[in-house]
Amino acid sequence: MPKYVRIAAHLSVNELENRYRKAADPIERSHFHIIWLLAQGKRVREVSEATSYCANWIRILARRYNQDGPQGLQDLRHQNAGASPPLSKEQQVQLQRMLEGGPPDGGLWTGPKVAYWMDGQTGRKIHPQRGWDYLKRVGLTLLIPRPRHYKADKDKQEAFKKELPQHIKQIQREHPQAQVELWCMDEHRIGLKPVLRRVWAQKGCRPIVRVQQRYEWLYVYGFADPASGRTEWLLLPMVNIDVFSIALAHFARAVSAGKSKQIILVLDQAGGGLGAHPERTHVRQAHP
């Protein structure tokens, strides 16, 4: 017949139940549950069936509790220091500074490339997964770069932002009886487009990469009113001055541009080879 396990009277049965039900750590809760059941006079086999722990482990827990009291039921794994990290804090700072530039091969940083760099720092073979882990540990994440036209002029763009409100006031003064609306437009090719790979960058700081877009096939000419959300668009086969004139005439008719409505249209100039900074166009009246 199975023997009972004797439980020392460090805590009463009610106190063991209270510890079991209020324990925050799941492992410690299971340990108190086992001791509580044993303290009620249950056999090891019955406790094993109730908790799914093996009989040998239940006896080990009982010995730990009898010797050390409630402290013996803690999850001892919390006291493990764990293995030392592959890189020291100084090496992690060095890695973070190095990641601000490009890798030696001129490509993009990847987990295997970081692991290869760690090989040289530690003198031992580092698994490629550790390179991925350290890219995330130093605060980087994979983001798709925001494309910027290779002819973009930041100074001209900032100057445009300052001049646009003054231009709107000037048009309003010239046409006091007319409604003045600010619209913007752009073209977008329907078809294949350059693929931008994700790169490692600091969280919350989206990187920018200079690209030269090349378009063919059909284009969407889109016009949008940021204030109201109204849009106008049409499909045309190419981007040039003649086709843009067709799009502009269609837009003027669609929004009823004329003496009673003056339209200020913001363009980006990227399609016409005039530079990649914004430009304003005053649509005065609908074309026939």
Steps between C-alpha positions, in 0.01 A plus 500: 500500500639847412635689797402848598759779480548683824481881473667717762275746682664819368155622392151380578278344232300824472817707467630267226171537313520878532860501367394274213207717391682834534838404350594728208765271353339204315776255597486599868121469486530139375751418773274632776209311344695173531601561863146608588358174364764296683428686822136392472610137519481410133734235360772579248313317225186708561698824494672390178166435333363835617801713397655298213840508674698177528525324836877546526475879463221514758723323753789740419273801563384348829863458616583859399200634690577292809861622505466867392136583560304720253827639358577155362198517266626796299593456133878471532549580133448865585836489677689385191734769372480362146772490240699815435397684179726465194571876493595722791331837551797675338480269198126564471566875490765440233253290302234771519743763370612272219140432394450872437714455188493236230662157526851447358363328186293808412163324521244498781534379855357155567503257791774279346723804435468612863571144615813495283616825664432344840720204400798733477419672831446185706739259331234231470233399252175696546174365356335736243190517722707678767577772245127552447447509879765769548357713219177511700680536835670826398161648406480433125202369307431413135341789306444570131684825410287795396591577136625848413555622145869527417450861383323607819609841632424538870567876508255567219238282667530693827480832314185380326331420832561856618387666172180299444284669770602844367409394146154385612436837668612682187257304281221570748574873487500497119166317492305614809168366367637157401539180698868402528584131537837331547547170316798274441570245230744229407539219248543133577589222261282189489736206464831389642697728728842485669508267800635648825640249745464539872812619683596515866434842653416659834138460609290807422750632243413386147807501271511677162660360186564690175337329201451578133153392395443380142140478379321345203147395400195674653508782753246614755469880514357573843373831636413539871355773721664450845238717672190310383647166394348533152694331219502501121702258287539359150717247312738616227770312303804713583639803682589806291385857452231420241346222707518712812307773318223247435496403867496865608208579270306202636569610856397862433165386359444254783545761776331784305802726510418849379436855618302383802752232597875538493709182534860494624651169389819372665728290275826321575670556162651151510340380179605786276871495574483843667631383834343319793384800701135614526350766277162672503275547196203737500207342314295804405223365278377184337644421159259431214 
